[in-house]
Amino acid sequence: MLKLEDAMKEKGVGVTELAERLGVNRQTVYYYIKQGDKNPLSQLQKIAYALGISVLDLIVEEKEEGVIICPNCGKRFKMEDSHIPQRENIRGKEYYQ
């Protein structure tokens, strides 16, 4: 989840000012806000630089127990105990010692 609006409020930067810093129009900034975490990393880097913050400050990790997120597509996978093999049943267990 992207917290662009929160970062803008913390820095006291409005949509118009951020648009000027990025060299885009206001509608584009609204698009970035709407896109949320679907914005490409390169765009998040530009936004973070324009706000004077780290890219990590723009990203909010939602911690859910037993959920992993694919780094390529962003799809969420719920892991249940029944899907996790017992330690002794894992192939290559000699590497887990």
N, C-alpha and C positions, 0 to 999 in steps of 0.2 A: 504494500500500500504506500502510495506516495503522499507525503505531507507538504506539498509545495505551498499551499495556502497558509499553513501554519508558519512555515519558514518565512514567507513574505511578511506576515503580521509581526513576527519576532524582530525582523530587520527593519520594519517600518517602510517597506517598499510596496507601492501599489502596482496594479496591472500596467498602467501607462509607463511608469518608470522602469519596470522590468522589461517591458517591450522595447523601450529605448536602449537599455543596456545590452539587450540581445540583438538589436538591429532588426526586429520584426514588428508586426502590428499587434494591436491589442487582441484581436481575434485569435491570433496564433498563440498568445499566452493563455487565453481561455481554453484553447484546444489542448495545450500541454496539461492544464489543470484537469480537464475532462478525461484525458487519456490515462492519467494516473501512472501506475507502474508499467504501462504498455509503452511508455516513451523509451526510445533507444538510449543506451548508456551514454553515447556520445552527446546526446541532447541534455541528459541529466548533468553531465560534466559542465556544459556551457551554462546551464541554469545555476548550478552550484557556484561556479566562478563569478557569475554576475551578482549573486547574492553574498559572496564572500564567505561561503561555508563549504563544508565537505559534502561530497555526494552521499556519504553515509548519513549525514544529517537530514537528507531528503527522504531516506528510505526508512519505513517503519516495518519492523518484523513482527508479524502476528505469531505469537507462540501458541501453538495448539499441541496438546499432548498427542503423540503418535502420528503427526502429520509431517510429511516431507513435501517439498516443492521442487519440481524439476527446474534446474537452472536454465534449460534451453527453451522450454515452452511455457513455463510458469504454472503448469497444471499441478493441482494439489492431490496428493495420495494419502489416504488414511490407512495407517498401518495398525493392524490388530494383532494381539498376542498369538493368535492361531496361525498367522502367516510367518512368524519368526521361528526358524528351526531351532531346536535345542542345540546347545553348544557342541555336544558330542556328535551330532548328526551333520555338522557343517564340513563339506569337503575342504581339504587344506587346513584342517584344524591345527596342524602342527605349527602353522604360522601365527596362530592366535595365542600361543603360550606366553 
